[in-house]
Amino acid sequence: MTRTLALIFAALVLIIGSFVWFVATWDASKEAPISTIRPIQTGAIT
């Protein structure tokens, strides 16, 4: 039981640590936007 809890704890530490690393090294300027906001058309389209 102790070994199982230790493995679960180690997995949680790995998951949380990788998330913290991801957030800490995030650079939004290097990423393409997922969605774009289209400008509202004003006037007639020719």
Sequence and secondary structure as in RCSB ss.txt:
>XXXX:A:sequence
MTRTLALIFAALVLIIGSFVWFVATWDASKEAPISTIRPIQTGAIT
>XXXX:A:secstr
 HHHHHHHHHHHHHHHHHHHHHHHT  GGGS  SS       S   
